[in-house]
């Protein structure tokens, strides 16, 4: 089970949830850690507060999402003080 270029921190969790594959010395920690995660359509989700599902994404996708939030579809980020002033004016 050699690591490939596509392997991330999510790979061992996905393998455990999907196939039950884990290193024998990590059995207890894998069971405890994987209890917080679930697979839906080959996508990994972590159970959040109030049982919300939080999608686990790659670093590249996370950078894209942050870029889109700050500069893309959602518009420019003005800063906390500017947003507070705009909120107080309304």
Secondary structure, 3 states (H helix, E strand, C coil): CCCCCCCCCCHHHHHHHHHCCCCHHHHHHHHHHHCCEEEECCEEEEECHHHCEEECCCHHHHHHHHHHHHHCCCCCCCCHHHHHHHHHHC
